Amino acid sequence: PQNASTQKQAASYASRYNGQLLWNAIIPSGDVSPVAHAPGHVEYVICGTDGQVVLTFDAGEDRTSWYLTLMEDHVRATNAGDATLYQTLTKALDGKSFGGFGRTGVKEELRTAFKAWPVALACLEATPESQIFERRLADRPVLMDWTGDVTRNGGRVVLMGDAAHPMIPSQGQGTMMAWEDAADLASCVAPSIVSDQDPERGEGEGTDGVAKAVQRYVAQRAKRAARIQKMSADRYMGRKSSTFFPKKVLSLLKMKRDMTFVNQGYEPIDTKMTKKTGFTQKLKRRLSFGIVKG
């Protein structure tokens, strides 16, 4: 059973809805006419209304992934002025029917909401209603402690990916951060594991070595992930920029700094340890479970 402290911690890490609604699907690219994107490309259309976006991109294997977004406040305000426009959607939001695949009427609602955008209409036309997935976008507060109670888990249990830093999917960084996590976690713990299993390497550090490696991994990852998680929340899809020129310029400069940090700010864990000890190939074989041959 959870004690009061554990319950308080869980409550402080509750999910945070950012007010944006998202619909998406993955469909055969050949079914979309006119084409939604060039091969290997992303098309991103900001529709003018705050938080309203059409996003299409090449998902590989001749598939197209599309996203449509609206702010819930916009839906409700529009419905208050014209109850015929978003009446069904508003009822779904008020009840329990919103969310998941294939809500009845969702395709027609989106046709109405995105009638001025041909690429959105083309994607909707090519998508069966049963394949349209809808959800409220949410993340969680920044979490700097990824190991929890080390007195219970020995410091050898650690979070990564969305479990450690769930993000609003506005910058496309959720998967990228998970890949970085995986690379750094492997770089941190692999030397300890190989040392323990390889007689040529001498006596390893055992459990303590893995726990220290996990601490190093968290120290490497937590701050970077937190910054990108915050940036993803602040720059939600279709956010309107300020029309006040000085503020707009400052916002663009900050965006440039943020994107530079995203693209160039990753510094892999120092691999000198594996290079100078001469077991790089053996390490690769162990990490790839035999897929990579020396």
C-alpha positions as CSV (number, residue, x, y, z in Angstrom):
1,P,0.0,0.0,0.0
2,Q,1.1,3.6,-0.7
3,N,2.0,5.8,2.2
4,A,1.1,9.4,2.4
5,S,4.5,10.5,1.0
6,T,4.2,8.3,-2.0
7,Q,0.7,9.4,-2.7
8,K,1.8,13.1,-2.5
9,Q,4.6,12.4,-4.9
10,A,2.3,10.6,-7.3
11,A,-0.2,13.6,-7.2
12,S,2.6,16.1,-7.9
13,Y,3.4,14.1,-11.1
14,A,-0.1,13.9,-12.4
15,S,-0.6,14.4,-16.2
16,R,-1.2,18.0,-17.4
17,Y,-3.6,18.6,-20.3
18,N,-2.4,21.5,-22.5
19,G,-5.8,22.4,-23.9
20,Q,-5.1,21.0,-27.4
21,L,-7.0,18.3,-29.2
22,L,-5.3,16.1,-31.8
23,W,-6.6,13.7,-34.5
24,N,-4.2,11.5,-36.5
25,A,-3.9,8.4,-38.7
26,I,-1.4,6.5,-40.8
27,I,-2.6,5.7,-44.3
28,P,-1.2,4.5,-47.7
29,S,0.4,7.5,-49.4
30,G,-1.0,6.5,-52.7
31,D,-4.6,6.9,-51.4
32,V,-4.1,10.7,-50.8
33,S,-4.9,12.9,-53.8
34,P,-3.4,15.4,-54.2
35,V,-0.3,14.2,-52.5
36,A,0.2,15.3,-48.9
37,H,4.0,15.6,-49.0
38,A,7.0,14.9,-51.1
39,P,8.9,11.7,-50.5
40,G,10.9,11.9,-47.3
41,H,9.4,15.3,-46.5
42,V,7.2,17.0,-43.9
43,E,4.4,19.5,-44.6
44,Y,3.4,21.8,-41.8
45,V,0.5,24.2,-42.2
46,I,-0.4,26.8,-39.5
47,C,-4.0,27.6,-40.2
48,G,-4.2,31.0,-38.4
49,T,-6.4,30.1,-35.5
50,D,-4.3,29.5,-32.4
51,G,-3.4,25.9,-32.1
52,Q,-4.9,24.8,-35.4
53,V,-2.4,22.9,-37.6
54,V,-2.3,20.5,-40.5
55,L,0.8,18.2,-40.3
56,T,1.6,15.5,-42.8
57,F,4.8,13.6,-43.3
58,D,6.4,10.5,-44.9
59,A,6.1,7.7,-42.4
60,G,8.1,5.3,-44.5
61,E,7.1,2.2,-46.5
62,D,4.8,4.3,-48.7
63,R,2.7,5.5,-45.7
64,T,1.6,9.0,-44.8
65,S,1.1,10.1,-41.2
66,W,-1.2,13.1,-40.7
67,Y,-2.1,15.2,-37.7
68,L,-4.9,17.8,-37.3
69,T,-5.1,19.9,-34.1
70,L,-7.6,22.4,-32.5
71,M,-7.6,24.1,-29.2
72,E,-10.5,23.0,-27.0
73,D,-11.2,26.6,-25.9
74,H,-11.7,27.5,-29.6
75,V,-14.1,24.7,-30.1
76,R,-16.2,25.7,-27.1
77,A,-16.1,29.4,-28.0
78,T,-17.1,28.7,-31.6
79,N,-19.9,26.3,-30.4
80,A,-21.2,29.0,-28.1
81,G,-21.6,31.4,-31.1
82,D,-22.8,28.8,-33.5
83,A,-24.1,25.6,-31.9
84,T,-24.3,23.8,-35.3
85,L,-20.6,23.9,-36.0
86,Y,-19.1,21.9,-33.1
87,Q,-22.2,20.6,-31.4
88,T,-21.3,16.9,-31.7
89,L,-17.7,17.5,-30.7
90,T,-18.6,19.6,-27.7
91,K,-21.0,16.9,-26.5
92,A,-18.3,14.3,-26.9
93,L,-15.9,16.5,-24.8
94,D,-18.5,17.0,-22.1
95,G,-19.2,13.3,-22.0
96,K,-17.0,10.2,-22.1
97,S,-17.1,9.5,-25.8
98,F,-14.1,11.6,-26.8
99,G,-10.8,9.7,-27.3
100,G,-9.6,6.6,-29.1
101,F,-10.4,5.3,-32.5
102,G,-13.4,5.9,-34.7
103,R,-15.8,8.1,-32.8
104,T,-19.0,8.4,-34.8
105,G,-19.2,11.7,-36.7
106,V,-15.5,12.7,-36.2
107,K,-14.7,12.7,-39.9
108,E,-17.5,15.1,-40.8
109,E,-16.6,17.4,-37.9
110,L,-13.0,17.6,-39.1
111,R,-14.1,18.2,-42.7
112,T,-16.0,21.3,-41.4
113,A,-13.2,22.5,-39.2
114,F,-10.6,22.2,-41.9
115,K,-12.7,23.0,-45.0
116,A,-10.3,25.7,-46.1
117,W,-7.3,23.4,-46.2
118,P,-7.2,21.0,-49.2
119,V,-4.4,18.8,-47.8
120,A,-6.5,18.1,-44.7
121,L,-9.6,17.3,-46.7
122,A,-7.5,15.0,-49.0
123,C,-6.2,13.1,-45.9
124,L,-9.6,12.8,-44.4
125,E,-11.1,11.5,-47.7
126,A,-8.4,8.8,-47.8
127,T,-9.0,7.7,-44.2
128,P,-11.8,5.5,-42.9
129,E,-13.5,7.0,-39.9
130,S,-12.6,3.9,-37.9
131,Q,-8.9,4.6,-38.3
132,I,-9.0,8.2,-37.0
133,F,-7.5,8.4,-33.5
134,E,-8.3,11.3,-31.2
135,R,-6.9,12.5,-27.9
136,R,-6.2,15.4,-25.6
137,L,-2.5,16.3,-25.6
138,A,-0.8,16.1,-22.2
139,D,2.6,15.8,-20.5
140,R,3.8,15.6,-16.9
141,P,5.8,17.9,-14.7
142,V,9.6,17.8,-15.1
143,L,11.1,14.8,-13.2
144,M,14.7,15.0,-12.2
145,D,14.8,11.8,-10.1
146,W,14.6,8.8,-12.4
147,T,15.7,6.1,-10.0
148,G,13.1,6.4,-7.2
149,D,13.8,4.8,-3.8
150,V,17.3,3.4,-4.1
151,T,17.0,1.7,-0.7
152,R,14.4,-0.6,-2.2
153,N,15.7,-1.0,-5.8
154,G,19.5,-0.8,-5.1
155,G,19.8,2.0,-7.6
156,R,19.6,-0.4,-10.5
157,V,16.1,0.5,-11.6
158,V,15.8,3.6,-13.8
159,L,13.4,5.4,-16.1
160,M,13.9,6.3,-19.7
161,G,11.9,7.6,-22.7
162,D,8.3,8.8,-22.1
163,A,8.4,7.2,-18.6
164,A,11.0,9.8,-17.6
165,H,10.0,12.8,-19.7
166,P,6.6,12.6,-21.5
167,M,6.4,15.4,-24.0
168,I,3.8,17.4,-26.0
169,P,4.5,16.2,-29.5
170,S,5.1,19.7,-30.9
171,Q,8.8,19.4,-31.7
172,G,9.0,15.7,-32.6
173,Q,11.4,15.1,-29.8
174,G,9.8,12.3,-27.8
175,T,11.3,9.5,-29.8
176,M,14.6,11.3,-30.3
177,M,15.1,11.8,-26.5
178,A,14.4,8.1,-26.0
179,W,17.1,7.2,-28.5
180,E,19.5,9.4,-26.7
181,D,18.5,7.9,-23.4
182,A,19.2,4.4,-24.8
183,A,22.6,5.3,-26.2
184,D,23.7,7.0,-22.9
185,L,22.3,4.3,-20.7
186,A,24.1,1.6,-22.7
187,S,27.4,3.6,-22.6
188,C,27.2,4.0,-18.9
189,V,26.3,0.5,-17.7
190,A,28.0,-1.6,-20.4
191,P,31.5,-1.3,-19.0
192,S,30.4,-2.5,-15.6
193,I,28.5,-5.4,-17.1
194,V,31.3,-6.5,-19.3
195,S,33.9,-6.1,-16.5
196,D,31.8,-8.5,-14.3
197,Q,31.5,-11.1,-17.1
198,D,34.9,-11.0,-18.7
199,P,37.8,-12.6,-16.8
200,E,40.3,-10.7,-18.9
201,R,39.0,-7.5,-17.5
202,G,39.6,-8.5,-13.9
203,E,37.2,-8.2,-11.0
204,G,34.2,-5.9,-11.7
205,E,32.3,-3.6,-9.4
206,G,29.2,-5.8,-9.3
207,T,26.0,-4.2,-8.1
208,D,27.6,-1.0,-6.9
209,G,29.1,-0.5,-10.4
210,V,25.8,-0.6,-12.1
211,A,24.2,1.7,-9.5
212,K,27.0,4.3,-10.1
213,A,26.6,3.9,-13.8
214,V,22.8,4.6,-13.5
215,Q,23.6,7.7,-11.5
216,R,25.9,8.9,-14.2
217,Y,23.3,8.3,-16.8
218,V,20.6,10.3,-14.9
219,A,23.1,13.2,-14.4
220,Q,23.8,13.2,-18.1
221,R,20.2,13.1,-19.3
222,A,17.8,14.7,-16.8
223,K,18.7,18.4,-17.4
224,R,18.7,18.1,-21.2
225,A,15.4,16.2,-21.3
226,A,13.8,18.7,-18.9
227,R,14.7,21.6,-21.1
228,I,13.4,20.0,-24.2
229,Q,10.2,18.8,-22.4
230,K,9.5,22.5,-21.4
231,M,10.2,23.8,-24.8
232,S,7.8,21.2,-26.3
233,A,5.1,22.4,-24.0
234,D,5.7,26.1,-24.5
235,R,5.8,25.8,-28.3
236,Y,2.7,23.8,-28.8
237,M,1.7,23.1,-32.4
238,G,0.2,26.2,-34.1
239,R,0.9,28.6,-31.3
240,K,0.3,32.2,-32.5
241,S,3.3,34.5,-32.3
242,S,3.2,38.0,-30.9
243,T,2.3,40.8,-33.4
244,F,4.4,43.2,-31.3
245,F,7.6,43.4,-33.4
246,P,10.2,43.6,-30.6
247,K,8.6,40.7,-28.7
248,K,8.3,38.7,-32.0
249,V,12.0,39.2,-32.6
250,L,13.0,38.1,-29.1
251,S,10.7,35.0,-29.5
252,L,12.4,34.1,-32.8
253,L,15.8,34.4,-31.3
254,K,14.8,32.2,-28.3
255,M,13.4,29.7,-30.8
256,K,16.7,29.7,-32.7
257,R,18.6,29.1,-29.4
258,D,16.3,26.3,-28.5
259,M,16.5,24.5,-31.8
260,T,20.3,24.8,-31.8
261,F,20.2,23.1,-28.4
262,V,18.0,20.4,-29.7
263,N,20.1,19.7,-32.8
264,Q,23.6,20.3,-31.5
265,G,23.3,20.1,-27.7
266,Y,23.6,16.3,-27.4
267,E,26.9,15.2,-26.0
268,P,27.3,11.5,-26.0
269,I,28.8,9.8,-22.9
270,D,32.6,9.8,-23.1
271,T,33.6,6.5,-24.7
272,K,37.3,6.7,-23.9
273,M,36.8,3.9,-21.3
274,T,35.8,1.4,-24.0
275,K,38.4,2.5,-26.5
276,K,41.4,2.3,-24.3
277,T,40.6,-1.0,-22.7
278,G,40.5,-2.8,-26.1
279,F,37.1,-4.6,-25.8
280,T,35.0,-2.5,-28.1
281,Q,34.0,-5.3,-30.4
282,K,33.2,-7.6,-27.5
283,L,31.0,-4.8,-26.0
284,K,29.2,-4.4,-29.3
285,R,28.5,-8.1,-29.5
286,R,27.1,-8.2,-26.0
287,L,24.9,-5.1,-26.5
288,S,23.5,-6.4,-29.8
289,F,22.7,-9.8,-28.3
290,G,24.7,-11.4,-31.1
291,I,23.2,-9.3,-33.9
292,V,26.5,-7.5,-34.5
293,K,29.4,-9.9,-35.3
294,G,33.0,-9.0,-34.5
